[in-house]
Amino acid sequence: MADELQEIFDRAGCQGALCVRPLTGDAEIGLRSAEPVVPASVVKVQIALEAETWFADGRLDPRERVTLRAAARTPGPVGTSLFEDDTVISLRDMVTLALTISDNHTADTLLRRTGVAAVNATAARLGLAATVVESDLAAMLDSMGRELGRAGWEDLVTWSAGAPPEEVARAERRLPGCRALDPARGTRTTPRDMTELLRLIWSDAAGPAAACARVRALMGRQLTRHRIASGFRQPVRVAAKSGGLAGVVRNEIGVITCPDGGRYAAAVFTRSEPGADDAAINAAIGAAAARAVALLRDTAGQG
């Protein structure tokens, strides 16, 4: 089994770690499932859960409208991170953007309102002993820029666009050694912790029922469909949250619901050298999750 899963990742040119479990019971298919990994934007599930918990218990008003300043935006490839003008948005809608399109700026705004310590305290309360958030996304990105000799992330991006190719290549070779990409030093989790988080969210045990329900619903509306979901066909449904960082890390966690009612929590994390085949690795995430689900279903006589 492990060899079969390993081969999927080997063919795609990446390292892989995986954990897939039914939402109930002790069965598990794993590959390095207890080893630390870099979650990247998968951490937004924790941020969303914390924010929704604060909405549910009255610590935050989900309808509160906040001005997001373009000049102070967290860098990112989508959403409000790209806005050139200030915008006003409710806290509740920030959660929607963070989970459906992986908006960095709204995720950071929510994290600053609840605090990193609160997110980590929730992880500890839920028994996710290997899951730690070290900073917000802006601080993480800026740390990478500084480690590569620039003033911060934006300076690194600007420099990379005009620097000699050999210097850019040298920076790319150093990139995987940055703290943010080191699960021993930066924000971290394990595949097993993330499947446990999903099981708790799907059973309303991670927080208030309303908070869990909203996280589930928004994960079901994630725009990204080319990772775990690529391994399954309709009428199988996948609710997920993807993550990626600097062309090195590509991840996704999610819950797969089969037509017969079988439901499986999956967490797939990959790591590669910069410049690896993005499409092949995305497909491998789906293929590995699908194979693990098939093995679990065969074992349970549901195949």
Contacts in CASP RR format, 6 or more apart in sequence:
PFRMAT RR
TARGET T0000
AUTHOR 0000-0000-0000
METHOD contacts of the structure
MODEL  1
MADELQEIFDRAGCQGALCVRPLTGDAEIGLRSAEPVVPASVVKVQIALE
AETWFADGRLDPRERVTLRAAARTPGPVGTSLFEDDTVISLRDMVTLALT
ISDNHTADTLLRRTGVAAVNATAARLGLAATVVESDLAAMLDSMGRELGR
AGWEDLVTWSAGAPPEEVARAERRLPGCRALDPARGTRTTPRDMTELLRL
IWSDAAGPAAACARVRALMGRQLTRHRIASGFRQPVRVAAKSGGLAGVVR
NEIGVITCPDGGRYAAAVFTRSEPGADDAAINAAIGAAAARAVALLRDTA
GQG
1 29 0 8 1.000
1 295 0 8 1.000
2 30 0 8 1.000
2 31 0 8 1.000
4 291 0 8 1.000
5 18 0 8 1.000
5 29 0 8 1.000
5 30 0 8 1.000
5 31 0 8 1.000
5 288 0 8 1.000
5 291 0 8 1.000
5 292 0 8 1.000
6 16 0 8 1.000
6 31 0 8 1.000
8 284 0 8 1.000
8 287 0 8 1.000
8 288 0 8 1.000
8 291 0 8 1.000
9 15 0 8 1.000
9 16 0 8 1.000
9 270 0 8 1.000
9 284 0 8 1.000
9 288 0 8 1.000
11 280 0 8 1.000
11 284 0 8 1.000
12 270 0 8 1.000
12 276 0 8 1.000
12 277 0 8 1.000
12 280 0 8 1.000
12 281 0 8 1.000
12 283 0 8 1.000
12 284 0 8 1.000
13 272 0 8 1.000
13 276 0 8 1.000
13 277 0 8 1.000
13 280 0 8 1.000
13 281 0 8 1.000
14 250 0 8 1.000
14 270 0 8 1.000
14 271 0 8 1.000
14 272 0 8 1.000
14 276 0 8 1.000
14 281 0 8 1.000
14 284 0 8 1.000
15 270 0 8 1.000
15 271 0 8 1.000
15 272 0 8 1.000
16 31 0 8 1.000
16 32 0 8 1.000
16 268 0 8 1.000
16 269 0 8 1.000
16 270 0 8 1.000
16 271 0 8 1.000
16 288 0 8 1.000
17 31 0 8 1.000
17 32 0 8 1.000
17 33 0 8 1.000
17 35 0 8 1.000
17 37 0 8 1.000
17 190 0 8 1.000
17 191 0 8 1.000
17 268 0 8 1.000
17 269 0 8 1.000
17 270 0 8 1.000
18 29 0 8 1.000
18 30 0 8 1.000
18 31 0 8 1.000
18 32 0 8 1.000
18 33 0 8 1.000
18 191 0 8 1.000
18 266 0 8 1.000
18 267 0 8 1.000
18 268 0 8 1.000
18 269 0 8 1.000
18 288 0 8 1.000
18 289 0 8 1.000
18 292 0 8 1.000
19 28 0 8 1.000
19 29 0 8 1.000
19 30 0 8 1.000
19 31 0 8 1.000
19 33 0 8 1.000
19 190 0 8 1.000
19 191 0 8 1.000
19 192 0 8 1.000
19 194 0 8 1.000
19 195 0 8 1.000
19 266 0 8 1.000
19 267 0 8 1.000
20 28 0 8 1.000
20 29 0 8 1.000
20 30 0 8 1.000
20 195 0 8 1.000
20 264 0 8 1.000
20 265 0 8 1.000
20 266 0 8 1.000
20 267 0 8 1.000
20 289 0 8 1.000
20 292 0 8 1.000
20 293 0 8 1.000
20 296 0 8 1.000
21 27 0 8 1.000
21 28 0 8 1.000
21 29 0 8 1.000
21 195 0 8 1.000
21 199 0 8 1.000
21 264 0 8 1.000
21 265 0 8 1.000
21 296 0 8 1.000
22 262 0 8 1.000
22 263 0 8 1.000
22 264 0 8 1.000
22 265 0 8 1.000
22 296 0 8 1.000
22 300 0 8 1.000
23 198 0 8 1.000
23 199 0 8 1.000
23 202 0 8 1.000
23 203 0 8 1.000
23 255 0 8 1.000
23 262 0 8 1.000
23 263 0 8 1.000
23 264 0 8 1.000
23 265 0 8 1.000
24 199 0 8 1.000
27 296 0 8 1.000
27 299 0 8 1.000
27 300 0 8 1.000
28 192 0 8 1.000
29 292 0 8 1.000
29 295 0 8 1.000
29 296 0 8 1.000
30 191 0 8 1.000
30 292 0 8 1.000
31 288 0 8 1.000
32 191 0 8 1.000
33 190 0 8 1.000
33 191 0 8 1.000
33 192 0 8 1.000
33 267 0 8 1.000
34 130 0 8 1.000
34 190 0 8 1.000
34 191 0 8 1.000
34 192 0 8 1.000
35 183 0 8 1.000
35 190 0 8 1.000
35 191 0 8 1.000
36 130 0 8 1.000
36 183 0 8 1.000
36 184 0 8 1.000
36 188 0 8 1.000
36 189 0 8 1.000
36 190 0 8 1.000
37 183 0 8 1.000
37 188 0 8 1.000
37 189 0 8 1.000
37 190 0 8 1.000
37 191 0 8 1.000
37 251 0 8 1.000
37 269 0 8 1.000
37 271 0 8 1.000
38 180 0 8 1.000
38 181 0 8 1.000
38 182 0 8 1.000
38 183 0 8 1.000
38 186 0 8 1.000
38 187 0 8 1.000
38 188 0 8 1.000
38 245 0 8 1.000
38 249 0 8 1.000
38 251 0 8 1.000
38 269 0 8 1.000
38 271 0 8 1.000
39 131 0 8 1.000
39 187 0 8 1.000
39 188 0 8 1.000
39 189 0 8 1.000
39 194 0 8 1.000
39 243 0 8 1.000
39 251 0 8 1.000
39 269 0 8 1.000
40 243 0 8 1.000
40 244 0 8 1.000
40 245 0 8 1.000
40 249 0 8 1.000
40 251 0 8 1.000
41 102 0 8 1.000
41 104 0 8 1.000
41 107 0 8 1.000
41 137 0 8 1.000
41 241 0 8 1.000
41 242 0 8 1.000
41 243 0 8 1.000
41 244 0 8 1.000
41 245 0 8 1.000
41 251 0 8 1.000
42 189 0 8 1.000
42 194 0 8 1.000
42 241 0 8 1.000
42 242 0 8 1.000
42 243 0 8 1.000
42 251 0 8 1.000
42 252 0 8 1.000
42 253 0 8 1.000
43 133 0 8 1.000
43 187 0 8 1.000
43 189 0 8 1.000
44 98 0 8 1.000
44 99 0 8 1.000
44 102 0 8 1.000
44 107 0 8 1.000
44 241 0 8 1.000
45 99 0 8 1.000
45 197 0 8 1.000
45 201 0 8 1.000
45 215 0 8 1.000
45 219 0 8 1.000
45 241 0 8 1.000
45 253 0 8 1.000
46 119 0 8 1.000
46 122 0 8 1.000
46 123 0 8 1.000
46 131 0 8 1.000
46 133 0 8 1.000
46 197 0 8 1.000
47 98 0 8 1.000
47 107 0 8 1.000
47 110 0 8 1.000
47 111 0 8 1.000
47 114 0 8 1.000
47 119 0 8 1.000
48 95 0 8 1.000
48 98 0 8 1.000
48 99 0 8 1.000
48 110 0 8 1.000
48 214 0 8 1.000
48 215 0 8 1.000
48 218 0 8 1.000
49 122 0 8 1.000
49 201 0 8 1.000
49 206 0 8 1.000
49 207 0 8 1.000
49 211 0 8 1.000
49 212 0 8 1.000
49 215 0 8 1.000
50 110 0 8 1.000
50 111 0 8 1.000
50 114 0 8 1.000
50 115 0 8 1.000
50 118 0 8 1.000
50 119 0 8 1.000
50 122 0 8 1.000
51 60 0 8 1.000
51 91 0 8 1.000
51 94 0 8 1.000
51 95 0 8 1.000
51 110 0 8 1.000
51 113 0 8 1.000
51 114 0 8 1.000
52 95 0 8 1.000
52 208 0 8 1.000
52 210 0 8 1.000
52 211 0 8 1.000
52 212 0 8 1.000
52 214 0 8 1.000
52 215 0 8 1.000
53 122 0 8 1.000
53 207 0 8 1.000
53 208 0 8 1.000
53 211 0 8 1.000
54 60 0 8 1.000
54 113 0 8 1.000
54 114 0 8 1.000
55 61 0 8 1.000
55 62 0 8 1.000
55 91 0 8 1.000
55 92 0 8 1.000
55 210 0 8 1.000
55 211 0 8 1.000
56 207 0 8 1.000
56 208 0 8 1.000
56 210 0 8 1.000
56 211 0 8 1.000
57 208 0 8 1.000
60 91 0 8 1.000
60 113 0 8 1.000
60 114 0 8 1.000
61 91 0 8 1.000
62 90 0 8 1.000
62 91 0 8 1.000
62 92 0 8 1.000
63 90 0 8 1.000
63 91 0 8 1.000
63 92 0 8 1.000
64 90 0 8 1.000
64 91 0 8 1.000
65 88 0 8 1.000
65 89 0 8 1.000
65 90 0 8 1.000
66 88 0 8 1.000
66 89 0 8 1.000
66 90 0 8 1.000
66 91 0 8 1.000
66 94 0 8 1.000
66 109 0 8 1.000
67 86 0 8 1.000
67 87 0 8 1.000
67 88 0 8 1.000
68 80 0 8 1.000
68 83 0 8 1.000
68 86 0 8 1.000
68 87 0 8 1.000
68 88 0 8 1.000
68 89 0 8 1.000
68 105 0 8 1.000
68 106 0 8 1.000
68 109 0 8 1.000
69 86 0 8 1.000
70 83 0 8 1.000
70 84 0 8 1.000
70 85 0 8 1.000
70 86 0 8 1.000
70 87 0 8 1.000
73 80 0 8 1.000
73 81 0 8 1.000
73 83 0 8 1.000
73 105 0 8 1.000
74 81 0 8 1.000
74 104 0 8 1.000
74 105 0 8 1.000
74 107 0 8 1.000
74 108 0 8 1.000
74 136 0 8 1.000
74 137 0 8 1.000
74 138 0 8 1.000
74 141 0 8 1.000
75 81 0 8 1.000
75 104 0 8 1.000
75 138 0 8 1.000
75 141 0 8 1.000
75 153 0 8 1.000
75 154 0 8 1.000
75 157 0 8 1.000
76 82 0 8 1.000
76 104 0 8 1.000
76 105 0 8 1.000
78 101 0 8 1.000
78 102 0 8 1.000
78 103 0 8 1.000
79 97 0 8 1.000
79 101 0 8 1.000
79 103 0 8 1.000
79 105 0 8 1.000
80 87 0 8 1.000
80 89 0 8 1.000
80 97 0 8 1.000
80 103 0 8 1.000
80 105 0 8 1.000
80 106 0 8 1.000
81 103 0 8 1.000
81 104 0 8 1.000
81 105 0 8 1.000
83 105 0 8 1.000
89 97 0 8 1.000
89 106 0 8 1.000
91 110 0 8 1.000
91 113 0 8 1.000
93 106 0 8 1.000
94 103 0 8 1.000
94 106 0 8 1.000
94 107 0 8 1.000
94 109 0 8 1.000
94 110 0 8 1.000
95 106 0 8 1.000
95 110 0 8 1.000
95 214 0 8 1.000
95 218 0 8 1.000
96 218 0 8 1.000
97 103 0 8 1.000
97 106 0 8 1.000
98 106 0 8 1.000
98 107 0 8 1.000
98 110 0 8 1.000
99 215 0 8 1.000
99 218 0 8 1.000
99 219 0 8 1.000
99 221 0 8 1.000
99 222 0 8 1.000
99 241 0 8 1.000
100 218 0 8 1.000
100 221 0 8 1.000
100 222 0 8 1.000
100 223 0 8 1.000
101 222 0 8 1.000
101 223 0 8 1.000
102 222 0 8 1.000
102 224 0 8 1.000
102 241 0 8 1.000
102 242 0 8 1.000
102 243 0 8 1.000
104 137 0 8 1.000
104 138 0 8 1.000
107 137 0 8 1.000
108 136 0 8 1.000
108 137 0 8 1.000
108 138 0 8 1.000
111 119 0 8 1.000
111 133 0 8 1.000
111 136 0 8 1.000
111 137 0 8 1.000
112 136 0 8 1.000
116 133 0 8 1.000
116 134 0 8 1.000
116 135 0 8 1.000
116 136 0 8 1.000
119 133 0 8 1.000
120 132 0 8 1.000
120 133 0 8 1.000
122 206 0 8 1.000
123 131 0 8 1.000
123 132 0 8 1.000
123 133 0 8 1.000
123 193 0 8 1.000
126 196 0 8 1.000
126 197 0 8 1.000
126 200 0 8 1.000
126 206 0 8 1.000
127 196 0 8 1.000
128 189 0 8 1.000
128 193 0 8 1.000
128 196 0 8 1.000
128 197 0 8 1.000
129 193 0 8 1.000
130 188 0 8 1.000
130 189 0 8 1.000
130 190 0 8 1.000
130 192 0 8 1.000
130 193 0 8 1.000
131 188 0 8 1.000
131 189 0 8 1.000
131 190 0 8 1.000
131 193 0 8 1.000
131 194 0 8 1.000
131 197 0 8 1.000
132 186 0 8 1.000
132 187 0 8 1.000
132 188 0 8 1.000
132 189 0 8 1.000
133 187 0 8 1.000
134 140 0 8 1.000
134 186 0 8 1.000
134 187 0 8 1.000
134 188 0 8 1.000
135 143 0 8 1.000
135 187 0 8 1.000
138 153 0 8 1.000
140 180 0 8 1.000
140 186 0 8 1.000
140 187 0 8 1.000
141 152 0 8 1.000
141 153 0 8 1.000
141 180 0 8 1.000
142 152 0 8 1.000
142 153 0 8 1.000
143 178 0 8 1.000
143 179 0 8 1.000
143 180 0 8 1.000
144 152 0 8 1.000
144 153 0 8 1.000
144 156 0 8 1.000
144 175 0 8 1.000
144 178 0 8 1.000
144 179 0 8 1.000
144 180 0 8 1.000
144 181 0 8 1.000
144 246 0 8 1.000
145 151 0 8 1.000
145 152 0 8 1.000
145 153 0 8 1.000
145 155 0 8 1.000
145 156 0 8 1.000
145 178 0 8 1.000
146 152 0 8 1.000
147 174 0 8 1.000
147 177 0 8 1.000
147 178 0 8 1.000
147 179 0 8 1.000
148 156 0 8 1.000
148 171 0 8 1.000
148 174 0 8 1.000
148 175 0 8 1.000
148 178 0 8 1.000
149 156 0 8 1.000
150 156 0 8 1.000
150 159 0 8 1.000
156 171 0 8 1.000
160 168 0 8 1.000
160 171 0 8 1.000
163 171 0 8 1.000
172 274 0 8 1.000
172 275 0 8 1.000
173 274 0 8 1.000
175 181 0 8 1.000
175 246 0 8 1.000
175 248 0 8 1.000
175 274 0 8 1.000
176 248 0 8 1.000
176 271 0 8 1.000
176 273 0 8 1.000
176 274 0 8 1.000
178 246 0 8 1.000
179 185 0 8 1.000
179 186 0 8 1.000
180 186 0 8 1.000
180 187 0 8 1.000
180 245 0 8 1.000
181 245 0 8 1.000
181 246 0 8 1.000
181 248 0 8 1.000
181 249 0 8 1.000
191 267 0 8 1.000
191 268 0 8 1.000
191 269 0 8 1.000
192 267 0 8 1.000
194 253 0 8 1.000
194 265 0 8 1.000
194 267 0 8 1.000
195 253 0 8 1.000
195 265 0 8 1.000
195 266 0 8 1.000
195 267 0 8 1.000
196 265 0 8 1.000
197 206 0 8 1.000
197 253 0 8 1.000
198 253 0 8 1.000
198 254 0 8 1.000
198 255 0 8 1.000
198 265 0 8 1.000
198 267 0 8 1.000
199 205 0 8 1.000
199 265 0 8 1.000
200 206 0 8 1.000
200 207 0 8 1.000
200 212 0 8 1.000
201 212 0 8 1.000
201 215 0 8 1.000
201 216 0 8 1.000
202 212 0 8 1.000
202 216 0 8 1.000
202 255 0 8 1.000
202 263 0 8 1.000
202 265 0 8 1.000
203 212 0 8 1.000
204 212 0 8 1.000
204 213 0 8 1.000
205 212 0 8 1.000
206 212 0 8 1.000
206 215 0 8 1.000
216 239 0 8 1.000
216 255 0 8 1.000
219 239 0 8 1.000
219 240 0 8 1.000
219 241 0 8 1.000
219 254 0 8 1.000
219 255 0 8 1.000
220 237 0 8 1.000
220 238 0 8 1.000
220 239 0 8 1.000
220 240 0 8 1.000
222 239 0 8 1.000
222 240 0 8 1.000
222 241 0 8 1.000
222 242 0 8 1.000
224 240 0 8 1.000
224 242 0 8 1.000
224 252 0 8 1.000
225 238 0 8 1.000
226 279 0 8 1.000
226 282 0 8 1.000
226 283 0 8 1.000
227 240 0 8 1.000
227 242 0 8 1.000
227 250 0 8 1.000
227 252 0 8 1.000
227 268 0 8 1.000
227 282 0 8 1.000
227 285 0 8 1.000
227 286 0 8 1.000
228 238 0 8 1.000
228 240 0 8 1.000
228 252 0 8 1.000
228 254 0 8 1.000
228 256 0 8 1.000
228 266 0 8 1.000
228 268 0 8 1.000
228 285 0 8 1.000
228 286 0 8 1.000
228 289 0 8 1.000
229 238 0 8 1.000
229 240 0 8 1.000
229 286 0 8 1.000
230 282 0 8 1.000
230 283 0 8 1.000
230 285 0 8 1.000
230 286 0 8 1.000
230 287 0 8 1.000
231 286 0 8 1.000
231 287 0 8 1.000
231 289 0 8 1.000
231 290 0 8 1.000
232 238 0 8 1.000
232 256 0 8 1.000
232 286 0 8 1.000
232 290 0 8 1.000
232 293 0 8 1.000
235 259 0 8 1.000
236 256 0 8 1.000
236 257 0 8 1.000
236 258 0 8 1.000
236 259 0 8 1.000
237 256 0 8 1.000
237 257 0 8 1.000
238 254 0 8 1.000
238 255 0 8 1.000
238 256 0 8 1.000
238 257 0 8 1.000
239 254 0 8 1.000
239 255 0 8 1.000
239 257 0 8 1.000
240 252 0 8 1.000
240 253 0 8 1.000
240 254 0 8 1.000
240 255 0 8 1.000
241 252 0 8 1.000
241 253 0 8 1.000
241 254 0 8 1.000
242 250 0 8 1.000
242 251 0 8 1.000
242 252 0 8 1.000
243 249 0 8 1.000
243 250 0 8 1.000
243 251 0 8 1.000
243 252 0 8 1.000
244 250 0 8 1.000
244 251 0 8 1.000
246 274 0 8 1.000
247 272 0 8 1.000
247 274 0 8 1.000
247 275 0 8 1.000
247 276 0 8 1.000
247 278 0 8 1.000
248 271 0 8 1.000
248 272 0 8 1.000
248 273 0 8 1.000
248 274 0 8 1.000
249 269 0 8 1.000
249 270 0 8 1.000
249 271 0 8 1.000
250 270 0 8 1.000
250 272 0 8 1.000
250 278 0 8 1.000
250 281 0 8 1.000
250 282 0 8 1.000
250 285 0 8 1.000
251 267 0 8 1.000
251 268 0 8 1.000
251 269 0 8 1.000
251 270 0 8 1.000
251 285 0 8 1.000
252 266 0 8 1.000
252 267 0 8 1.000
252 268 0 8 1.000
252 285 0 8 1.000
253 265 0 8 1.000
253 266 0 8 1.000
253 267 0 8 1.000
253 268 0 8 1.000
254 265 0 8 1.000
254 266 0 8 1.000
254 267 0 8 1.000
255 263 0 8 1.000
255 264 0 8 1.000
255 265 0 8 1.000
255 266 0 8 1.000
256 263 0 8 1.000
256 264 0 8 1.000
256 266 0 8 1.000
256 289 0 8 1.000
256 293 0 8 1.000
257 263 0 8 1.000
258 264 0 8 1.000
258 293 0 8 1.000
258 297 0 8 1.000
258 302 0 8 1.000
260 302 0 8 1.000
262 297 0 8 1.000
262 302 0 8 1.000
264 292 0 8 1.000
264 293 0 8 1.000
264 296 0 8 1.000
266 289 0 8 1.000
266 292 0 8 1.000
266 293 0 8 1.000
268 285 0 8 1.000
268 286 0 8 1.000
268 288 0 8 1.000
268 289 0 8 1.000
270 281 0 8 1.000
270 284 0 8 1.000
270 285 0 8 1.000
272 281 0 8 1.000
294 303 0 8 1.000
297 303 0 8 1.000
END
